[in-house]
Amino acid sequence: MRVDVTDVDVALRLLAAAGLGGAIGFERELSDQPAGLRTHVTVALGAALFGVMSVHGFDAYVQLRASSNYQIDVTRVASQVVVGVGFLGAGAILKEGLSIRGLTTAASLWATAAIGLAVGLGSFLAATMTTAFLVVTFVGLRAPRRWLHEHLRRDRELLVIRMAAGSDASQVITELTSIDGLDVRSLSTRRRDDAVVVQADVVSSRGEHLSDLLAPIAERADVAELDIG
């Protein structure tokens, strides 16, 4: 059964999509994520408009479809939104050394597109509940996540040590491999100009922070620069 949608209905759906997307984007903005308020509002608005157009934008062809072999698949627009947002979310994922950031933000963009589509199709309750669950998850799990990182997580990063010109890297390597709470998985050295660069794949013990474990090496006079990640 066809449901007539007025311009007021469309405006209300777009407004609702902007509000729900903005709620998720506001939390991401506070967390200083690469995709924040404007990005999430834009994704929600675009998805909502695609949703409205996919269902009601082809009403003029309904009679044509009934009297001919002309086919209209209203789900194709929604499926393409999902694919398109997948590429957009990939741009929010950043690789820093062995660490990857932005996965949660990429997932939130994907969920925001689903929320926008739901609003565009008139499923206000589902969209509102999903938004509420997402915001509660992002905010409510901060403390447990912090506790897990501080007590159970093992940091794994790529360590790069640039030695001062004329320095002997063997002493730094010996000290690095003897640090309690630090597991050196792999280690390599290479010469760059007059200096030696030491690279190591390091893993900290549970509850230990790499920055604290590596502080004595960073303070050595023969170490010109130390980068983690």
Buried (B, 14 or more C-beta within 10 A) or exposed (E): EEEEBEEEBBEBBBEBBBBBBBBBBBBBBEEEBBBBBEBBBBBBBBBBBBBBBBBBBBEEEEEEEEEEEEEEEBEEBBEEBEEBBEEBBEEBBEEEBBEEBBEBBBBBBBBBBBBBBBBBBBBBEBBBEBBEEBBEEBEEEEEEEEEEEEEEBEBBBBBBBBBBEEBEBEEBBEEBEEBEBBEBEEBEBEEEEEBBBBBBBBBBEEEBBBEEBBEEBEEBEBBBEBEBB
